[in-house]
């Protein structure tokens, strides 16, 4: 088959990740790249000499030769891009969240569910080998009845005010991944919740949040997320895991962003599996999406716009619940500026902004 012609809209950090993976695959041809930054466009021309490189996204969205688009700019740009892409008959891969407000997200869901086209969202944890392995173990009945889902993801990560304002505070921008994966494991909808947050460095928005609650099927969850984990430590580290507890056994995972370790302790089997972490699994998502377009049958494991809207809405609900409680402001603006200063020159750390030569 001829490769599918795709246009990248937004060539910052995430757009760069997409390009790296798309260029590895013979299923895709990167036919166009759009970015407002002259520096980003210059980099795009060097990396993909044959692509149409533009500053106006309409040149890609209105190009009949381009069959699909990857939306990698900030969330406030996506509602118009999604509407225009569907109207032009293009398949869509979108970064999350799919819009800048809940109302706009549900409008995008309506468009996606009416369009005779394929769409998906980069809720990357669903494509990871470790979560797929754990869920298959659960489905075999090895841990008995699923009872408790515990998720934690704390890194130094992006500091407040580093350009993701439309994506919301850390628990929305990053944390909605963990809201989504908890729901994916539970196979149920959220029923109750109670959240506690902290305004680290006295920033206007919380940068650490923990929420616990229940799903409609009775499964209990707790989710902890924050980009607050030792921002100024001499040697940075992180704490990231999932802990699945059943009535008979358990399954858990930890990682160091290089290697993921899955431990499975069931009624008849015990396993310890170490494999490469796999990053954001963009290549896996793009391969599934290409196969869907080629076959005309959507891969059912691909996250939908509806999945993204639900995860986004509940991340916002949990943040709002935290605001209803005491939300301490700890630390100073001076400390935050020290963190930002350090991150501007960091070459090895967490959540670094992608810089191209």
Buried (B, 14 or more C-beta within 10 A) or exposed (E): EEBBBBBBBBBBBBBBBBBEBBEEBEBBBBBBBBBBEEEBBEBBEEBBEEBBBBEEBEBBBBBEEBBBBBBBBBBBBBBBBBBBBBEBEBBBBBBBBBBBBBEBBBBBBEBBEEBEBBBBBBBBBBBBBBBBBBBEBBEEBBBBEBBBBBBBBBBBBBBBEBEBBBBBBBBBBBBBBBBBBBBBBBEBEBEEBBBBBBBBBBBEBBBBBBBBBBBEEEBBBBBBBBBBBBBEEEEBEBEBBBBBBBEBBBBBBBBEEEEBBBBBBBEEEEEEBEEEBBBBBBBBBBBBBBBBBEEEEBBEEBBBBBBBBBBBBBBBBBBEBBEEEEBEEEBEEEBBEBBBEBBEEBEEEBBBEEEBE
